[in-house]
Amino acid sequence: MRITVGQLRKLFREGMDEAKITASADYMKKERVREELQNIIAARVASGEIQDQVQLEEFLKAVTLSVTSLKMIPLDVWKKLANRE
């Protein structure tokens, strides 16, 4: 049986219509956090708190160190803090 180029294109097009390419839940979580951090940086640039590349790098270093510290806090402590607010 021979398949023509037209038939092959049709099969491919149908396959692409059925294929659903989506980002994983883990990837989307990371993207939401990245977006939040991006908004924080943009706000600090807009306010003048971050004015040059050196200040940006210092801020990003502080974020990295802060995340390292925050990893050590157990969930129970976060829950208690959340209930106070």
Secondary structure, DSSP 8 states (H G I E B T S, - for coil): ----HHHHHHHHHHHHHH------HHHHHHHHHHHHHHHHHHHHHHHTS--SHHHHHHHHHHHHHHHHHHTTS-HHHHHHHHHH-
